[in-house]
Amino acid sequence: MALVAAFLIAGLLTLSSVNRRIRELGTLKAIGWPQRLVIRQVTGEALAEGALGGLVGAALGIGARPS
């Protein structure tokens, strides 16, 4: 259940990020970026943020566990 909630929250945050950056993404399209590259850019950023968050979370979890 927690994993599903985490995915839903990550998806909502990604959509929020896209909505805030709509002008930037529109500019990329205006200078000739194809739709697939814009999608790849947003997806790559989301995956990088997720991986970094997972690593930080794992490190904090391992560091906080009792010995």
All heavy atoms as TSV, in Angstrom:
chain	resi	resn	atom	element	x	y	z
A	1	MET	N	N	0.827	-1.183	0.000
A	1	MET	CA	C	0.000	0.000	0.000
A	1	MET	C	C	0.880	1.258	0.000
A	1	MET	O	O	0.579	2.212	-0.708
A	1	MET	CB	C	-0.917	-0.050	1.225
A	1	MET	CG	C	-1.941	1.023	1.205
A	1	MET	SD	S	-3.068	0.777	-0.141
A	1	MET	CE	C	-4.562	1.198	0.603
A	2	ALA	N	N	1.944	1.223	0.790
A	2	ALA	CA	C	2.835	2.380	0.853
A	2	ALA	C	C	3.536	2.608	-0.485
A	2	ALA	O	O	3.744	3.757	-0.895
A	2	ALA	CB	C	3.862	2.191	1.957
A	3	LEU	N	N	3.869	1.526	-1.176
A	3	LEU	CA	C	4.535	1.652	-2.472
A	3	LEU	C	C	3.600	2.275	-3.502
A	3	LEU	O	O	4.012	3.137	-4.286
A	3	LEU	CB	C	5.027	0.280	-2.938
A	3	LEU	CG	C	5.921	0.253	-4.156
A	3	LEU	CD1	C	7.168	1.093	-3.917
A	3	LEU	CD2	C	6.325	-1.173	-4.472
A	4	VAL	N	N	2.349	1.876	-3.488
A	4	VAL	CA	C	1.361	2.457	-4.406
A	4	VAL	C	C	1.195	3.944	-4.108
A	4	VAL	O	O	1.173	4.775	-5.022
A	4	VAL	CB	C	0.012	1.711	-4.298
A	4	VAL	CG1	C	-1.084	2.437	-5.054
A	4	VAL	CG2	C	0.156	0.284	-4.799
A	5	ALA	N	N	1.114	4.284	-2.837
A	5	ALA	CA	C	0.982	5.693	-2.451
A	5	ALA	C	C	2.206	6.490	-2.889
A	5	ALA	O	O	2.075	7.618	-3.372
A	5	ALA	CB	C	0.786	5.807	-0.947
A	6	ALA	N	N	3.384	5.904	-2.745
A	6	ALA	CA	C	4.612	6.590	-3.151
A	6	ALA	C	C	4.615	6.852	-4.650
A	6	ALA	O	O	5.003	7.934	-5.101
A	6	ALA	CB	C	5.829	5.762	-2.749
A	7	PHE	N	N	4.170	5.864	-5.448
A	7	PHE	CA	C	4.111	6.053	-6.893
A	7	PHE	C	C	3.093	7.123	-7.273
A	7	PHE	O	O	3.333	7.939	-8.161
A	7	PHE	CB	C	3.784	4.737	-7.604
A	7	PHE	CG	C	4.990	3.885	-7.861
A	7	PHE	CD1	C	5.190	2.724	-7.150
A	7	PHE	CD2	C	5.933	4.254	-8.810
A	7	PHE	CE1	C	6.303	1.938	-7.383
A	7	PHE	CE2	C	7.060	3.484	-9.055
A	7	PHE	CZ	C	7.238	2.312	-8.335
A	8	LEU	N	N	1.949	7.127	-6.594
A	8	LEU	CA	C	0.936	8.144	-6.871
A	8	LEU	C	C	1.449	9.545	-6.545
A	8	LEU	O	O	1.264	10.485	-7.315
A	8	LEU	CB	C	-0.341	7.846	-6.092
A	8	LEU	CG	C	-1.175	6.683	-6.609
A	8	LEU	CD1	C	-2.331	6.391	-5.661
A	8	LEU	CD2	C	-1.695	6.963	-7.996
A	9	ILE	N	N	2.110	9.678	-5.421
A	9	ILE	CA	C	2.654	10.983	-5.033
A	9	ILE	C	C	3.731	11.416	-6.015
A	9	ILE	O	O	3.774	12.578	-6.428
A	9	ILE	CB	C	3.190	10.938	-3.586
A	9	ILE	CG1	C	2.016	10.811	-2.611
A	9	ILE	CG2	C	4.016	12.170	-3.266
A	9	ILE	CD1	C	2.423	10.534	-1.185
A	10	ALA	N	N	4.601	10.495	-6.418
A	10	ALA	CA	C	5.648	10.823	-7.392
A	10	ALA	C	C	5.033	11.262	-8.709
A	10	ALA	O	O	5.498	12.221	-9.344
A	10	ALA	CB	C	6.574	9.632	-7.592
A	11	GLY	N	N	3.983	10.587	-9.142
A	11	GLY	CA	C	3.308	10.970	-10.378
A	11	GLY	C	C	2.681	12.353	-10.277
A	11	GLY	O	O	2.780	13.159	-11.211
A	12	LEU	N	N	2.034	12.633	-9.165
A	12	LEU	CA	C	1.431	13.952	-8.972
A	12	LEU	C	C	2.488	15.055	-8.926
A	12	LEU	O	O	2.285	16.139	-9.471
A	12	LEU	CB	C	0.589	13.968	-7.696
A	12	LEU	CG	C	-0.705	13.162	-7.756
A	12	LEU	CD1	C	-1.357	13.099	-6.371
A	12	LEU	CD2	C	-1.655	13.746	-8.779
A	13	LEU	N	N	3.599	14.785	-8.285
A	13	LEU	CA	C	4.669	15.782	-8.234
A	13	LEU	C	C	5.273	16.024	-9.617
A	13	LEU	O	O	5.621	17.158	-9.956
A	13	LEU	CB	C	5.752	15.351	-7.241
A	13	LEU	CG	C	5.345	15.399	-5.774
A	13	LEU	CD1	C	6.438	14.807	-4.896
A	13	LEU	CD2	C	5.022	16.808	-5.344
A	14	THR	N	N	5.385	14.973	-10.418
A	14	THR	CA	C	5.898	15.129	-11.780
A	14	THR	C	C	4.936	15.962	-12.615
A	14	THR	O	O	5.363	16.858	-13.352
A	14	THR	CB	C	6.126	13.754	-12.428
A	14	THR	OG1	O	7.071	13.019	-11.639
A	14	THR	CG2	C	6.659	13.895	-13.839
A	15	LEU	N	N	3.638	15.683	-12.503
A	15	LEU	CA	C	2.652	16.483	-13.230
A	15	LEU	C	C	2.693	17.941	-12.790
A	15	LEU	O	O	2.590	18.852	-13.612
A	15	LEU	CB	C	1.251	15.915	-13.017
A	15	LEU	CG	C	0.942	14.628	-13.769
A	15	LEU	CD1	C	-0.424	14.096	-13.362
A	15	LEU	CD2	C	1.002	14.853	-15.262
A	16	SER	N	N	2.858	18.164	-11.509
A	16	SER	CA	C	2.956	19.529	-10.999
A	16	SER	C	C	4.187	20.232	-11.566
A	16	SER	O	O	4.131	21.408	-11.941
A	16	SER	CB	C	3.016	19.503	-9.473
A	16	SER	OG	O	3.253	20.772	-8.955
A	17	SER	N	N	5.291	19.506	-11.629
A	17	SER	CA	C	6.520	20.073	-12.179
A	17	SER	C	C	6.343	20.446	-13.647
A	17	SER	O	O	6.792	21.506	-14.086
A	17	SER	CB	C	7.661	19.063	-12.031
A	17	SER	OG	O	8.808	19.487	-12.725
A	18	VAL	N	N	5.683	19.583	-14.406
A	18	VAL	CA	C	5.446	19.865	-15.823
A	18	VAL	C	C	4.555	21.093	-15.964
A	18	VAL	O	O	4.812	21.963	-16.806
A	18	VAL	CB	C	4.838	18.637	-16.532
A	18	VAL	CG1	C	4.315	18.999	-17.905
A	18	VAL	CG2	C	5.875	17.528	-16.635
A	19	ASN	N	N	3.511	21.188	-15.144
A	19	ASN	CA	C	2.617	22.350	-15.211
A	19	ASN	C	C	3.339	23.652	-14.876
A	19	ASN	O	O	3.060	24.689	-15.470
A	19	ASN	CB	C	1.423	22.162	-14.280
A	19	ASN	CG	C	0.411	21.203	-14.849
A	19	ASN	OD1	O	0.334	21.025	-16.061
A	19	ASN	ND2	N	-0.354	20.573	-13.984
A	20	ARG	N	N	4.270	23.602	-13.930
A	20	ARG	CA	C	5.025	24.806	-13.585
A	20	ARG	C	C	6.025	25.186	-14.670
A	20	ARG	O	O	6.394	26.347	-14.803
A	20	ARG	CB	C	5.767	24.617	-12.258
A	20	ARG	CG	C	4.878	24.808	-11.050
A	20	ARG	CD	C	5.654	24.731	-9.750
A	20	ARG	NE	N	5.869	23.310	-9.443
A	20	ARG	CZ	C	7.022	22.764	-9.138
A	20	ARG	NH1	N	8.108	23.485	-9.077
A	20	ARG	NH2	N	7.116	21.474	-8.886
A	21	ARG	N	N	6.480	24.204	-15.442
A	21	ARG	CA	C	7.522	24.448	-16.448
A	21	ARG	C	C	6.958	24.494	-17.857
A	21	ARG	O	O	7.697	24.323	-18.821
A	21	ARG	CB	C	8.565	23.337	-16.352
A	21	ARG	CG	C	9.284	23.328	-15.035
A	21	ARG	CD	C	10.204	22.144	-14.898
A	21	ARG	NE	N	11.098	22.049	-16.028
A	21	ARG	CZ	C	11.719	20.934	-16.391
A	21	ARG	NH1	N	11.537	19.833	-15.734
A	21	ARG	NH2	N	12.514	20.926	-17.432
A	22	ILE	N	N	5.683	24.746	-18.005
A	22	ILE	CA	C	5.039	24.674	-19.306
A	22	ILE	C	C	5.663	25.645	-20.315
A	22	ILE	O	O	5.814	25.321	-21.484
A	22	ILE	CB	C	3.509	24.875	-19.176
A	22	ILE	CG1	C	2.797	24.344	-20.404
A	22	ILE	CG2	C	3.149	26.314	-18.938
A	22	ILE	CD1	C	2.664	22.881	-20.425
A	23	ARG	N	N	6.073	26.816	-19.853
A	23	ARG	CA	C	6.702	27.780	-20.766
A	23	ARG	C	C	8.063	27.279	-21.237
A	23	ARG	O	O	8.408	27.410	-22.416
A	23	ARG	CB	C	6.857	29.133	-20.076
A	23	ARG	CG	C	5.519	29.775	-19.750
A	23	ARG	CD	C	5.713	31.104	-19.114
A	23	ARG	NE	N	5.477	32.092	-20.175
A	23	ARG	CZ	C	5.679	33.366	-20.054
A	23	ARG	NH1	N	6.166	33.855	-18.937
A	23	ARG	NH2	N	5.436	34.180	-21.047
A	24	GLU	N	N	8.828	26.702	-20.324
A	24	GLU	CA	C	10.146	26.169	-20.690
A	24	GLU	C	C	10.001	25.029	-21.708
A	24	GLU	O	O	10.719	24.979	-22.706
A	24	GLU	CB	C	10.852	25.655	-19.437
A	24	GLU	CG	C	12.173	24.976	-19.711
A	24	GLU	CD	C	12.761	24.316	-18.479
A	24	GLU	OE1	O	12.348	24.653	-17.357
A	24	GLU	OE2	O	13.629	23.460	-18.664
A	25	LEU	N	N	9.059	24.138	-21.442
A	25	LEU	CA	C	8.855	23.018	-22.363
A	25	LEU	C	C	8.318	23.510	-23.700
A	25	LEU	O	O	8.684	22.979	-24.755
A	25	LEU	CB	C	7.911	21.994	-21.734
A	25	LEU	CG	C	8.422	21.363	-20.430
A	25	LEU	CD1	C	7.354	20.482	-19.806
A	25	LEU	CD2	C	9.700	20.602	-20.644
A	26	GLY	N	N	7.481	24.538	-23.686
A	26	GLY	CA	C	6.992	25.138	-24.922
A	26	GLY	C	C	8.114	25.770	-25.722
A	26	GLY	O	O	8.139	25.702	-26.961
A	27	THR	N	N	9.062	26.386	-25.030
A	27	THR	CA	C	10.218	26.982	-25.699
A	27	THR	C	C	11.060	25.905	-26.379
A	27	THR	O	O	11.522	26.089	-27.510
A	27	THR	CB	C	11.083	27.768	-24.695
A	27	THR	OG1	O	10.287	28.783	-24.091
A	27	THR	CG2	C	12.286	28.393	-25.362
A	28	LEU	N	N	11.247	24.779	-25.704
A	28	LEU	CA	C	11.993	23.679	-26.318
A	28	LEU	C	C	11.310	23.213	-27.600
A	28	LEU	O	O	11.966	22.951	-28.607
A	28	LEU	CB	C	12.141	22.514	-25.333
A	28	LEU	CG	C	13.021	22.765	-24.109
A	28	LEU	CD1	C	12.979	21.565	-23.173
A	28	LEU	CD2	C	14.449	23.075	-24.521
A	29	LYS	N	N	9.975	23.105	-27.554
A	29	LYS	CA	C	9.235	22.714	-28.756
A	29	LYS	C	C	9.370	23.782	-29.839
A	29	LYS	O	O	9.502	23.464	-31.015
A	29	LYS	CB	C	7.753	22.500	-28.419
A	29	LYS	CG	C	7.457	21.362	-27.491
A	29	LYS	CD	C	7.265	20.065	-28.200
A	29	LYS	CE	C	6.072	20.177	-29.107
A	29	LYS	NZ	N	5.884	19.007	-29.919
A	30	ALA	N	N	9.356	25.059	-29.435
A	30	ALA	CA	C	9.430	26.148	-30.411
A	30	ALA	C	C	10.781	26.207	-31.117
A	30	ALA	O	O	10.857	26.621	-32.271
A	30	ALA	CB	C	9.145	27.486	-29.722
A	31	ILE	N	N	11.846	25.788	-30.432
A	31	ILE	CA	C	13.162	25.827	-31.077
A	31	ILE	C	C	13.461	24.538	-31.842
A	31	ILE	O	O	14.565	24.357	-32.344
A	31	ILE	CB	C	14.297	26.136	-30.074
A	31	ILE	CG1	C	14.416	25.060	-29.004
A	31	ILE	CG2	C	14.107	27.503	-29.461
A	31	ILE	CD1	C	15.634	25.240	-28.091
A	32	GLY	N	N	12.462	23.648	-31.892
A	32	GLY	CA	C	12.611	22.497	-32.762
A	32	GLY	C	C	12.753	21.140	-32.096
A	32	GLY	O	O	12.964	20.146	-32.792
A	33	TRP	N	N	12.666	21.072	-30.779
A	33	TRP	CA	C	12.746	19.770	-30.134
A	33	TRP	C	C	11.516	18.963	-30.500
A	33	TRP	O	O	10.396	19.431	-30.346
A	33	TRP	CB	C	12.802	19.921	-28.618
A	33	TRP	CG	C	14.135	20.262	-28.047
A	33	TRP	CD1	C	15.033	21.126	-28.551
A	33	TRP	CD2	C	14.674	19.770	-26.829
A	33	TRP	NE1	N	16.113	21.207	-27.718
A	33	TRP	CE2	C	15.916	20.380	-26.654
A	33	TRP	CE3	C	14.236	18.883	-25.872
A	33	TRP	CZ2	C	16.737	20.124	-25.560
A	33	TRP	CZ3	C	15.036	18.628	-24.776
A	33	TRP	CH2	C	16.285	19.235	-24.635
A	34	PRO	N	N	11.681	17.716	-30.934
A	34	PRO	CA	C	10.511	16.879	-31.165
A	34	PRO	C	C	9.852	16.472	-29.834
A	34	PRO	O	O	10.495	16.494	-28.786
A	34	PRO	CB	C	11.059	15.649	-31.883
A	34	PRO	CG	C	12.528	15.743	-31.861
A	34	PRO	CD	C	12.920	17.086	-31.345
A	35	GLN	N	N	8.587	16.104	-29.902
A	35	GLN	CA	C	7.828	15.745	-28.711
A	35	GLN	C	C	8.517	14.641	-27.910
A	35	GLN	O	O	8.563	14.680	-26.690
A	35	GLN	CB	C	6.417	15.298	-29.116
A	35	GLN	CG	C	5.510	14.943	-27.959
A	35	GLN	CD	C	5.042	16.152	-27.184
A	35	GLN	OE1	O	5.006	17.258	-27.708
A	35	GLN	NE2	N	4.686	15.948	-25.952
A	36	ARG	N	N	9.098	13.660	-28.600
A	36	ARG	CA	C	9.734	12.538	-27.899
A	36	ARG	C	C	10.928	12.988	-27.065
A	36	ARG	O	O	11.182	12.436	-25.993
A	36	ARG	CB	C	10.116	11.429	-28.864
A	36	ARG	CG	C	11.161	11.810	-29.867
A	36	ARG	CD	C	11.471	10.636	-30.821
A	36	ARG	NE	N	12.222	11.078	-31.951
A	36	ARG	CZ	C	13.529	11.386	-31.927
A	36	ARG	NH1	N	14.199	11.262	-30.818
A	36	ARG	NH2	N	14.138	11.816	-33.003
A	37	LEU	N	N	11.668	13.999	-27.528
A	37	LEU	CA	C	12.802	14.491	-26.745
A	37	LEU	C	C	12.333	15.258	-25.518
A	37	LEU	O	O	12.959	15.176	-24.457
A	37	LEU	CB	C	13.709	15.374	-27.599
A	37	LEU	CG	C	14.611	14.639	-28.580
A	37	LEU	CD1	C	15.473	15.628	-29.353
A	37	LEU	CD2	C	15.490	13.637	-27.873
A	38	VAL	N	N	11.245	16.001	-25.657
A	38	VAL	CA	C	10.699	16.725	-24.501
A	38	VAL	C	C	10.224	15.708	-23.462
A	38	VAL	O	O	10.508	15.850	-22.264
A	38	VAL	CB	C	9.555	17.661	-24.937
A	38	VAL	CG1	C	8.880	18.291	-23.732
A	38	VAL	CG2	C	10.074	18.742	-25.878
A	39	ILE	N	N	9.529	14.669	-23.919
A	39	ILE	CA	C	9.057	13.631	-23.000
A	39	ILE	C	C	10.235	12.911	-22.354
A	39	ILE	O	O	10.235	12.637	-21.154
A	39	ILE	CB	C	8.138	12.639	-23.735
A	39	ILE	CG1	C	6.836	13.340	-24.109
A	39	ILE	CG2	C	7.863	11.396	-22.892
A	39	ILE	CD1	C	5.943	12.530	-25.022
A	40	ARG	N	N	11.268	12.628	-23.153
A	40	ARG	CA	C	12.466	11.966	-22.613
A	40	ARG	C	C	13.141	12.839	-21.561
A	40	ARG	O	O	13.619	12.337	-20.535
A	40	ARG	CB	C	13.439	11.640	-23.740
A	40	ARG	CG	C	14.580	10.762	-23.279
A	40	ARG	CD	C	15.611	10.494	-24.343
A	40	ARG	NE	N	14.998	9.944	-25.545
A	40	ARG	CZ	C	15.649	9.821	-26.694
A	40	ARG	NH1	N	16.898	10.209	-26.799
A	40	ARG	NH2	N	15.033	9.320	-27.745
A	41	GLN	N	N	13.184	14.146	-21.785
A	41	GLN	CA	C	13.787	15.073	-20.829
A	41	GLN	C	C	13.046	15.026	-19.495
A	41	GLN	O	O	13.649	14.895	-18.437
A	41	GLN	CB	C	13.759	16.495	-21.404
A	41	GLN	CG	C	14.221	17.576	-20.464
A	41	GLN	CD	C	15.708	17.593	-20.262
A	41	GLN	OE1	O	16.462	17.087	-21.080
A	41	GLN	NE2	N	16.148	18.169	-19.168
A	42	VAL	N	N	11.725	15.135	-19.545
A	42	VAL	CA	C	10.920	15.131	-18.321
A	42	VAL	C	C	11.019	13.784	-17.613
A	42	VAL	O	O	11.194	13.719	-16.388
A	42	VAL	CB	C	9.450	15.486	-18.639
A	42	VAL	CG1	C	8.557	15.288	-17.438
A	42	VAL	CG2	C	9.349	16.907	-19.151
A	43	THR	N	N	10.946	12.702	-18.375
A	43	THR	CA	C	11.036	11.363	-17.796
A	43	THR	C	C	12.407	11.126	-17.177
A	43	THR	O	O	12.515	10.576	-16.079
A	43	THR	CB	C	10.756	10.294	-18.866
A	43	THR	OG1	O	9.474	10.555	-19.443
A	43	THR	CG2	C	10.776	8.901	-18.282
A	44	GLY	N	N	13.450	11.552	-17.858
A	44	GLY	CA	C	14.810	11.389	-17.327
A	44	GLY	C	C	15.008	12.145	-16.023
A	44	GLY	O	O	15.610	11.622	-15.082
A	45	GLU	N	N	14.471	13.356	-15.955
A	45	GLU	CA	C	14.577	14.130	-14.719
A	45	GLU	C	C	13.820	13.446	-13.582
A	45	GLU	O	O	14.313	13.372	-12.457
A	45	GLU	CB	C	14.047	15.537	-14.926
A	45	GLU	CG	C	14.938	16.402	-15.788
A	45	GLU	CD	C	14.328	17.757	-16.079
A	45	GLU	OE1	O	13.258	18.089	-15.521
A	45	GLU	OE2	O	14.929	18.503	-16.878
A	46	ALA	N	N	12.641	12.936	-13.884
A	46	ALA	CA	C	11.841	12.260	-12.857
A	46	ALA	C	C	12.549	10.992	-12.363
A	46	ALA	O	O	12.582	10.711	-11.161
A	46	ALA	CB	C	10.465	11.921	-13.394
A	47	LEU	N	N	13.123	10.232	-13.291
A	47	LEU	CA	C	13.846	9.019	-12.899
A	47	LEU	C	C	15.090	9.346	-12.075
A	47	LEU	O	O	15.391	8.655	-11.097
A	47	LEU	CB	C	14.225	8.205	-14.136
A	47	LEU	CG	C	13.078	7.509	-14.850
A	47	LEU	CD1	C	13.567	6.876	-16.149
A	47	LEU	CD2	C	12.444	6.469	-13.959
A	48	ALA	N	N	15.810	10.396	-12.456
A	48	ALA	CA	C	16.999	10.789	-11.703
A	48	ALA	C	C	16.626	11.237	-10.290
A	48	ALA	O	O	17.283	10.861	-9.315
A	48	ALA	CB	C	17.743	11.905	-12.439
A	49	GLU	N	N	15.566	12.032	-10.178
A	49	GLU	CA	C	15.120	12.471	-8.853
A	49	GLU	C	C	14.659	11.288	-8.013
A	49	GLU	O	O	14.940	11.219	-6.812
A	49	GLU	CB	C	13.989	13.486	-8.983
A	49	GLU	CG	C	14.443	14.825	-9.497
A	49	GLU	CD	C	13.287	15.776	-9.750
A	49	GLU	OE1	O	12.119	15.410	-9.459
A	49	GLU	OE2	O	13.541	16.891	-10.231
A	50	GLY	N	N	13.953	10.346	-8.638
A	50	GLY	CA	C	13.496	9.160	-7.916
A	50	GLY	C	C	14.654	8.296	-7.445
A	50	GLY	O	O	14.646	7.795	-6.315
A	51	ALA	N	N	15.642	8.112	-8.304
A	51	ALA	CA	C	16.810	7.306	-7.925
A	51	ALA	C	C	17.580	7.971	-6.796
A	51	ALA	O	O	17.987	7.309	-5.831
A	51	ALA	CB	C	17.717	7.100	-9.137
A	52	LEU	N	N	17.769	9.279	-6.904
A	52	LEU	CA	C	18.479	10.000	-5.838
A	52	LEU	C	C	17.700	9.928	-4.530
A	52	LEU	O	O	18.278	9.683	-3.469
A	52	LEU	CB	C	18.707	11.458	-6.245
A	52	LEU	CG	C	19.466	12.322	-5.252
A	52	LEU	CD1	C	20.871	11.775	-5.032
A	52	LEU	CD2	C	19.544	13.752	-5.741
A	53	GLY	N	N	16.386	10.110	-4.607
A	53	GLY	CA	C	15.558	10.018	-3.407
A	53	GLY	C	C	15.601	8.632	-2.795
A	53	GLY	O	O	15.644	8.477	-1.574
A	54	GLY	N	N	15.600	7.606	-3.642
A	54	GLY	CA	C	15.695	6.242	-3.139
A	54	GLY	C	C	17.021	5.972	-2.453
A	54	GLY	O	O	17.070	5.331	-1.400
A	55	LEU	N	N	18.100	6.459	-3.035
A	55	LEU	CA	C	19.423	6.264	-2.422
A	55	LEU	C	C	19.530	7.000	-1.086
A	55	LEU	O	O	20.043	6.448	-0.108
A	55	LEU	CB	C	20.518	6.743	-3.372
A	55	LEU	CG	C	20.739	5.879	-4.611
A	55	LEU	CD1	C	21.740	6.552	-5.563
A	55	LEU	CD2	C	21.223	4.502	-4.225
A	56	VAL	N	N	19.040	8.237	-1.053
A	56	VAL	CA	C	19.081	9.002	0.198
A	56	VAL	C	C	18.208	8.328	1.253
A	56	VAL	O	O	18.608	8.187	2.417
A	56	VAL	CB	C	18.642	10.470	-0.030
A	56	VAL	CG1	C	18.425	11.189	1.279
A	56	VAL	CG2	C	19.665	11.196	-0.884
A	57	GLY	N	N	17.018	7.870	0.852
A	57	GLY	CA	C	16.133	7.185	1.785
A	57	GLY	C	C	16.745	5.900	2.318
A	57	GLY	O	O	16.653	5.603	3.508
A	58	ALA	N	N	17.375	5.126	1.449
A	58	ALA	CA	C	18.025	3.890	1.883
A	58	ALA	C	C	19.182	4.186	2.824
A	58	ALA	O	O	19.346	3.504	3.838
A	58	ALA	CB	C	18.514	3.117	0.661
A	59	ALA	N	N	19.965	5.198	2.498
A	59	ALA	CA	C	21.091	5.555	3.370
A	59	ALA	C	C	20.602	5.999	4.747
A	59	ALA	O	O	21.162	5.609	5.767
A	59	ALA	CB	C	21.928	6.653	2.716
A	60	LEU	N	N	19.543	6.812	4.759
A	60	LEU	CA	C	18.985	7.253	6.041
A	60	LEU	C	C	18.400	6.077	6.820
A	60	LEU	O	O	18.562	5.985	8.046
A	60	LEU	CB	C	17.919	8.316	5.826
A	60	LEU	CG	C	18.413	9.689	5.393
A	60	LEU	CD1	C	17.233	10.590	5.046
A	60	LEU	CD2	C	19.280	10.316	6.457
A	61	GLY	N	N	17.746	5.173	6.110
A	61	GLY	CA	C	17.182	3.993	6.771
A	61	GLY	C	C	18.239	3.085	7.357
A	61	GLY	O	O	18.111	2.590	8.464
A	62	ILE	N	N	19.317	2.876	6.614
A	62	ILE	CA	C	20.404	2.034	7.110
A	62	ILE	C	C	21.112	2.728	8.262
A	62	ILE	O	O	21.454	2.092	9.258
A	62	ILE	CB	C	21.386	1.692	5.967
A	62	ILE	CG1	C	20.710	0.746	4.977
A	62	ILE	CG2	C	22.680	1.097	6.501
A	62	ILE	CD1	C	21.484	0.524	3.687
A	63	GLY	N	N	21.299	4.039	8.147
A	63	GLY	CA	C	21.987	4.775	9.205
A	63	GLY	C	C	21.159	4.902	10.469
A	63	GLY	O	O	21.701	5.009	11.572
A	64	ALA	N	N	19.844	4.838	10.355
A	64	ALA	CA	C	18.987	5.032	11.523
A	64	ALA	C	C	18.612	3.727	12.225
A	64	ALA	O	O	18.019	3.757	13.293
A	64	ALA	CB	C	17.713	5.755	11.093
A	65	ARG	N	N	18.934	2.605	11.613
A	65	ARG	CA	C	18.525	1.338	12.244
A	65	ARG	C	C	19.365	1.068	13.493
A	65	ARG	O	O	20.539	1.413	13.570
A	65	ARG	CB	C	18.620	0.187	11.256
A	65	ARG	CG	C	20.007	-0.247	11.006
A	65	ARG	CD	C	20.081	-1.443	10.118
A	65	ARG	NE	N	21.499	-1.647	9.890
A	65	ARG	CZ	C	21.996	-2.527	9.095
A	65	ARG	NH1	N	21.219	-3.324	8.447
A	65	ARG	NH2	N	23.302	-2.638	8.951
A	66	PRO	N	N	18.744	0.437	14.468
A	66	PRO	CA	C	19.494	0.125	15.694
A	66	PRO	C	C	20.521	-0.969	15.449
A	66	PRO	O	O	20.334	-1.851	14.619
A	66	PRO	CB	C	18.410	-0.361	16.657
A	66	PRO	CG	C	17.221	-0.665	15.824
A	66	PRO	CD	C	17.366	0.045	14.529
A	67	SER	N	N	21.628	-0.910	16.163
A	67	SER	CA	C	22.672	-1.915	15.963
A	67	SER	C	C	22.483	-3.132	16.805
A	67	SER	O	O	21.835	-3.321	17.679
A	67	SER	CB	C	24.053	-1.401	16.255
A	67	SER	OG	O	24.141	-0.158	16.764
